Amino acid sequence: MTLPDTAVDPTGADRTFQVDLRGLVELLSHHLYSSPRVYLRELMQNAVDALTARHGLEPAVPAGAFGIRLYADGSVVRVEDDGVGLTEADVHTFLATIGRSSKRAEGIAEQRGDFIGQFGIGLLSCFLVADEIHVLSRSARTPDAPAVEWCGRGDGSYTVRTLPASARPRPGTTVTLTPRADAAEWTRPAQVHALARHFGSLLRHPLTFDDGTGGPGASVNPETAPWARTYPTPGARSRALAAYGADVFGFTPLDTIELDLPAVGLKGIACVLPETVPAGRRHGHRVHVKGMLLSEQAEEILPEWAFFVRCVVDAESLRPTASRESLYEDDTLAAVRDALADRLRTWIARAAASDPDLLARFLQAHHLAVKSLAVHDDEILRMLLPWLPFETTDGHATLDEFARTHRTVLVTSSVEEFRQVAAIASAAGLGVVNGGYTYDRELVHRLPEIRPEAVVADLDPATLTAHLDPVDRETELAAASYLALARDALAVFDCDVALRTFQPASAPALLVDSREARHERTRSQLAREQEGGVWGDILGALRQEAPRAQLILNQLNPLVRTAVTIDEPELARTSAEALYGQAAMLSRRPLRPAESSLINRSFLDLLAHALRKDS
């Protein structure tokens, strides 16, 4: 956009902006539209809106009597409709004034909900592929209306001519483009046909395409939407919808869910994905507005937890953004999102009640999505919590199976804590669930709401160590010297050392150390380092008595039985450090730099000791 003059006008008269049309088209191509291909969608949309207005003038005429015809032979692209057409005044008002929409015309403004376009700038998108736009139109409002020709150019100039009615015998509009050489990618006949099918396959008006080879025009949308057809049986309907979903999305749905919201004129299907979707990954959905494709990536149509489906819908009352490539976030869209979420909940409930095989296949692929829903939806929680799989000391099992075997269900707060204790807890007969994954700990704690007889508790180190058998007094006394050296060696890690017996005997040591305890020890250390300063006072006020880590040595393990008899102090300290490092690595938690250094040092020291002994 350019201003005519920056000099001060002494008269103070109002001035109007002047528009640099090339600059405006550049702005549209880089910041409003995603691709030059939208030019055809905009022309088709204008044609559909013109047909809608024509039907408003002649409601007795069947809607299928009027249609849209596309032509592309490589040298021109033409879009012709039997719509309401334009008068000469309309042409000056709406084609020559940027930002004005013919849908604001008198008698049509109150019907704007019947039209796809709302912004009156669609025709400018044609300048993305052509330097000249030729429009020939004849109004249906006046029986003997003349034809009007408008020719607009990319430099911002245009001409208007009034022609005899014979120049266009029937009311309607024809838009002709002569493509630029650099736009051949979007204006070849095959591409125009493909774009017409892409954008207009669900349009309610007849849409045909002619490639100029002399054959009859091919129908672009020969059938209505699959959900609008009638079928001989429910099974036939279900198979047809699944086939349509497979054709649109490229996968065979696990099931299809019909969507029907009469309040906003929305119909369509949700296709349940047959395979697991990575957590947090959201698929886009195909959204049509009054039959015209708006977006293939409309994430906003469903809530975040519904990433196990992909939808294709056609709606009457959803509002597009200015680019008409996404949906405007307003109260209507929010209500539609909530209503569609209810439809998905109803489908899950129906599967749980009447189709256990479908439910099992669904949960196997999408248990994470259901868990995220169950956290916030009590009805889904009651229906599905017993059937959801969890990682447990009995392997992957449902809570219903696990609670029947273990009256007290223990749950860890992290994955690393579960991995630390799983083998030992299983051998001790404890029932432990891995609560470290998203939603799992919260859901396990709600198990008593479904099974009142179940007891759920957080696993703490004291619970586990209480199930480890003590060694006899003679064995403990014999190992006292070694244990003292081990405690001294591991004091830097705030780690105590104890000797117990537990299964499996192949495990030499167990490191019991919670994430919270490590954080508290780190905070305490910072407080000591900052003592006397402001941060030291703050950290000191937050300080709690954190339990020390525990390295529990297994007397049943042959290596440990040999280690506790070592009488050489340095070798005893090195062996204790090596046992600590091995237990820390088995916990699979991130190692601190000091622990990594200890593991390397103890390994080299033990290797050096072995070499000295052999020499």
C-alpha positions, 0 to 999 in steps of 0.5 A: 500500500502506498500513500499518494503524497507526504506533503502537508495539505494546507486545506486539511482535506481528507485523502484516500489510501491508494493500493499497490495491487502487486504489493497486496497480491504479494502479501496474500501469497506470502501471509494469507494463503498457503499455496497458489492452488487456492485460486481455484478454490476461491473461484469455485467458492464464488460460484457456489455463493452465486448459485446460493443467491440464485436459488434464493431468487428462484426457490422453486427451481431444483438446486441441481438445475444450476451448476458449475463448469470448469475448463482448462486446456493448458492455455486458459482456465475458465470457471463458469456458473449459473449463479445470480450474476452481476449488473454493471453497478455490481461490477463497479462496486464489488470487483473494482473495490478491494475488500467489498463483498457481493454478499453484502448486497441489499437483501443478501446480508441477512443470509450471509450464513448461507454463503461460504465466503465472508471477506470479499477478497477471493478474486484477488487470489487469481493474481497468484497465477495470472496477470489478467482476470476476465469476467463476463457476467449477466444478472438474474435479477433483471430478465432483460439484463445486458451482459457485463465484461470486466477485465482486471490487470495485475497493475491495478487497472481495469476496464468495464464494458456493457455487451448485448445480452446475446454475449451471454444468453443465460444468467451467470458468470464466467471467469477466465484466466490466462496463466503466467508461465511460472504458474503452469504447475497449478493450471495444467488440465490434470492439476486443475481437475485434481484440485477441483476434486480435492476442494469440491468432492462434497459440493451440493451443486453439479460440478463438471470438468472439461480438458478441451480434448473434445469429450464430454465434461466429466463430473467431479462430484458424481455422488453425494457424501457417503453419510447422506446416502441410503444403504440396504442394511446397517452393515452395508452402511458401515462398510461404505463409511469405512471404505470412504475413510480408508480412501480419504486417510489411507488406512483401514479404520478400526471402526467408524463413528458417525457424527451428526450435530443438527444444530450446526448442520454438521455431518461426517465420520470419525475413523478410529486409527488402527495403530498406536499414536505417539503421545501428544501427536495430533492429527489434522481433520478434513473439514468442509464448510457447505461442501467446500473443503476448508482444511485437511489439518483442522486440529481445533475441531476435537479436544487434544485427548482425541488423537486416536481418531481422524475426522472428515466432516461437512458443516453449515455453521462453522466460521472460516478464518480470512484465508478460509484454510482454518476455523475461527475460534469462537463459541460455536466451534467450542460447542462443536468440539464439546459435542464431538467429544461427547460422541467419542465418549458414547462410542467408547461406552458402547464398545465397553458395554456390547463389543468386548473384542472391539474394546480390547483391540482399541485399548491395545492401541490407544490406552494412553488416550483413554487414560488421559480421558479417564483422568477427567471423565468419571463415567469413562473411569468407572467403565474402563479403569479395570480394563486399562493395561499397566506395567506391574511386577506381574508383567503388563496386566489390567488393574482388575486382574492385578487387584484380584491377585494383590489385595494391597496395590503399591504404586511407584512415583517414577519409572526409575523407582519401579525398575529399581525394585521390580525384581526384588518386589516380585520375588517378595510377593509384593504387587507394585504398579509402575506409576511413572508414566503419564496418568498412571499413578493418579489412575491407580490411586482411584482404583478403590472408587471402582473396587472398594475392597482394593487398597492402594498405597505409594511404595516407599523404601521402608515398605520394601526393606521391611520385606527383605530378610535380615541376616543372622547375627553371626553373619552380620558381626563377621561383615561389620568391618566391611560394612563400616568401610563401605559406609565410609566410602559411600558417605559422599553420596549420603548412602547407608549400607546394609546386609540382607537376604532377598531373591533373586540371588543373582542380584548382588545389591539394591539401591533404594533412593527416591527422586524426592530424597535426592532433590532434598539432599541436593537442596541441603547441600546448596544451603550449606554452600550458601550458608549466611547468604540470602539464598542460604536462608531461603534454602535452609527454610525449605530444608527437610530431613531427607532419608538417606539412600540405602545400598542393600547388599544381598547375602545370597549372592556369591559375589557379595559373600566374597566381598564382605570377607575382604580384609584389605581396606582399599580393596574393600572400599573399591568393591563397595564403590563398584557394587554401588555403581552397578546398582545405580546403573541397574536403576536406569536413572541418570547418573550424576557426574560423581557417580560416573567417575566412581564407576570408572575409577572402581572398575580400573582399580579392580582391574589393576588389583586383578592384574597385580594378583596374577603377576 
